[in-house]
Amino acid sequence: MPELQVKKHIAYFKRNLMMFPQPYQEMDSERMVLGYFCLLGLDLLKALEEIREQDKIDWIAWVRSCRVAKRCDSIDKDVKGDAYYVGYRGGPCTMTPGNEQWDEPMLAGTLFAACNLLFLGDNPRSNTEDMKGIERFLQLCLCEDGRYRSNLLPGADEDIRQLYMAVSTATLLELKLKNVEQSLDYIKSCQRYEGGFGQTPGAEAHAGATFCAIASWKLLNKMIPEFRGKSLKKCIPHYDRLLRWLVFRQQSDGGFNGRTQKLTDTCYSFWVQATLSILGEIHLVEANASRNFLLEQTQHLIGGFSKVHGEYPDVLHSALGLFSLALHDDSKLSDVCPALCLTARFCPEEAK
């Protein structure tokens, strides 16, 4: 059986943290999430402690520099007083003179900033006023039907991914959400006839959207007293169809696809198996076949994992490939908390 190349993967994530290569230039507005995947990868490899202290200090300062605070009355004229909403940008590219109108916090930037601060040894909950501001930001992103929008600008994405990021942020930072029952109803409306979930009601079932749905469901259940401790199996409609759809995502090469009749891809090894792990059903997959697919087909010579065999590695597929292996208790990797996409040591009890 092929081996996990731990030293190469550690070196790969360290290189990217110091300087992302040219292909990432078009993702500069998402630099916060790129950093998250690198730090998550190192944490999975039990190597966060290898980061130099000065680098940690500099990176914490960079994350904090992406904080955005704006008056609530700039969005809602009915708000009185000096209330502010707070969040984080996805990167520094909107911090330009004259761009204040469009320089808004993002749900993704806020969630991954909190994760990055945890990885780097800082406490994202240290500022009480900021926690109140982030809670206000989540409330402003909430739509009437329980879904969330990615930011407060016109044309913002509104789908189950944004709902997941809002719920994860609230769980990680111990914040309160409103209209939790409506959010659960929105998740239910995204379920398709096969049992999987789409990004929006009526959209094709997709493994990534299904992960967002099930992980959000688990976290939201912890926020409703009468649902705490209740098995997801008893909550989710068409549970057997959902399991069948998830299990049938594993293909003959051992990898997983994200939709019916699509090709296998490293990231879907995570989206599918993490969902099954949350449901307590990961034993239904062929674990050895999945491991062989990752280590033989997409583990790269220079470190990291590629999307498919023959391509260059990238930080997203590298981190999610490692997470997939960790779901099967690989002794070389940290214990994990799939609902929050973090290692177990950083997860609050509500997410476990």
LUMTIVO-185851 format. One line per field, with one value per residue (C-alpha): x, y, z negated. Coordinates in pm, whole numbers. Each point is the difference from the previous one (the first is absolute). Layout:
N
px <- (X,...) $
py <- (Y,...) $
pz <- (Z,...) $
REM end
This chain:
352
px <- (0,140,120,-107,295,-24,324,-77,-349,128,257,-270,-229,291,110,-347,-34,317,-98,-289,109,-126,-311,-156,21,-362,-104,153,-342,-19,341,-158,-139,327,180,-263,64,377,-36,-262,237,282,-233,-116,368,67,243,-145,273,259,-113,245,-129,72,-198,-293,14,13,-282,-225,56,-89,-323,-94,68,-283,-257,-283,-231,-289,-295,-322,-197,194,-203,-315,-123,-229,304,65,321,358,-49,262,13,337,149,307,92,110,325,151,-77,-312,196,56,-67,-349,-126,-166,-348,104,239,-235,57,-74,-142,286,263,-146,-13,347,152,-129,146,336,25,-65,269,250,-61,-211,-348,-265,-245,227,-184,-353,-109,122,-203,-311,87,48,-331,-166,169,-141,-346,25,99,-304,-283,-369,-17,294,279,297,168,378,25,-216,69,-252,16,156,-22,-290,20,70,376,-57,-236,270,262,-233,-90,366,107,-268,99,373,-39,-288,-245,-379,-192,-355,-270,175,-317,-36,359,-79,-304,219,240,-292,-116,337,-34,-45,-191,320,57,293,-18,50,140,-347,-353,-41,373,177,115,370,241,133,-349,-103,290,-105,-358,82,275,-230,-282,222,115,-347,-148,234,-154,-357,-54,-260,229,321,106,-248,148,29,-141,-331,5,99,-273,72,301,46,-5,263,228,-43,81,311,131,-53,235,295,116,194,338,-68,-53,-323,-191,-220,-295,-152,198,297,370,176,186,205,-225,-308,179,-37,-349,-155,193,-23,-378,-15,223,-237,-285,199,-7,356,38,-213,284,299,263,305,-113,-45,345,163,-169,139,350,54,-194,2,281,265,375,72,-244,-369,-288,-138,-363,52,296,252,-80,201,-96,-194,-58,-375,29,312,-172,-322,191,178,-329,-150,281,-39,-369,122,220,338,252,223,-279,-192,-347,-261,-339,-164,-298,229,283,248,213,-169,213,-144,-365,-248,-192,-319,161,122) $
py <- (0,347,222,349,231,205,201,96,116,210,164,61,190,199,111,123,188,194,84,-130,-81,192,-214,129,363,-1,-115,294,103,-344,1,-58,-337,-96,61,-210,-302,27,29,-276,-223,63,-61,-330,-95,96,266,338,27,9,351,264,227,317,-136,-71,357,145,-220,80,369,-59,-184,278,260,-153,90,226,196,210,180,-199,308,-5,-313,38,357,-117,-80,273,79,-103,-373,-154,-324,-172,-265,-77,44,-297,185,349,80,208,223,275,376,93,-358,23,-61,-342,-93,-228,-300,-346,-306,-207,253,15,-377,-68,296,-152,-339,152,186,-327,-179,277,-3,316,16,120,45,234,323,3,298,-172,-309,218,156,-336,-119,310,-75,-354,138,249,-281,-208,-10,-36,-367,-104,-1,239,233,11,375,312,118,-21,-332,-196,-380,-146,-377,-288,66,341,-154,-250,271,210,-298,-106,353,17,-342,75,343,-101,251,-11,-37,106,-196,-334,-195,193,-89,-367,35,157,-295,-242,192,-67,-381,-173,-316,-214,104,235,379,281,348,150,-145,-192,-12,-326,-210,69,-151,337,140,-322,38,360,-115,-287,184,302,-228,-155,340,156,-294,88,350,-128,-143,-260,-133,-34,-361,-102,-222,155,-327,91,358,-28,-88,-287,-106,-332,174,244,-284,-183,314,68,-356,-11,297,-241,-124,-303,178,51,374,196,224,290,-54,-287,-99,228,-82,-64,287,26,255,-222,-263,255,135,-347,-173,296,-2,-373,51,264,-248,-278,-204,23,-377,-34,107,-202,171,-177,78,366,12,-162,248,293,-134,-161,231,355,19,206,-50,355,-29,80,-160,87,11,-296,-211,188,353,224,2,287,90,-74,-354,-58,87,-184,-305,-19,55,-293,-224,130,-99,-360,50,13,-1,251,258,194,-94,202,169,-26,227,304,-117,31,-229,-120,212,324,-107,105,-284,96,-96,-346) $
pz <- (0,88,-284,-100,75,-319,35,359,-90,-291,228,263,-238,-145,348,84,-328,74,359,208,358,303,76,-325,116,119,-350,-186,-129,-166,-164,-343,109,172,-328,-179,223,-59,-378,-9,196,-247,-294,151,37,-365,120,-105,-261,279,99,-126,-276,198,294,-232,-133,353,129,-298,72,366,-90,-242,272,205,-267,120,-234,133,-152,14,105,329,83,-209,-52,-283,-217,-254,-186,67,63,229,193,25,225,210,364,206,68,11,364,-81,-243,257,-21,114,-19,-342,144,131,-278,-192,-227,140,-174,142,-106,-350,-52,136,-186,-325,96,94,-330,-184,202,-74,-376,-21,-152,248,-291,-198,95,-144,211,316,-90,-27,335,171,-146,153,334,-1,-77,286,240,-102,256,-83,106,-222,257,-15,247,39,-71,-10,355,288,185,-287,16,-199,-38,-233,1,-157,-255,-96,-44,-216,-220,-29,-96,-268,-137,-1,-162,-232,149,21,325,71,185,-44,85,329,88,-57,225,269,-20,41,308,167,-17,336,89,-18,-361,60,-30,251,-62,34,14,327,79,85,-295,-63,-253,-116,-51,-176,-242,-71,-59,-237,-191,-44,-113,-266,-129,8,-192,-287,-9,-49,-351,103,277,-205,-19,270,271,346,133,-166,131,367,252,242,-206,180,338,-126,-112,329,199,-209,17,378,38,-48,339,125,-39,-373,32,-29,237,-105,230,194,311,-80,-38,-330,-167,-321,-168,31,-205,-278,71,18,-277,-239,48,-71,-304,-141,49,-169,322,135,-38,316,233,121,-215,148,355,-94,-160,303,235,-197,-61,342,232,-140,-261,180,31,-128,-290,-16,188,342,106,235,106,215,-114,-231,-370,-156,-363,-3,134,-210,-328,85,120,-336,-184,191,-122,-357,1,-4,-308,175,-286,181,-2,-264,-122,184,-39,344,-71,-38,230,-286,-210,-316,-234,141,9,-268,-160,188,332,-102) $
REM end
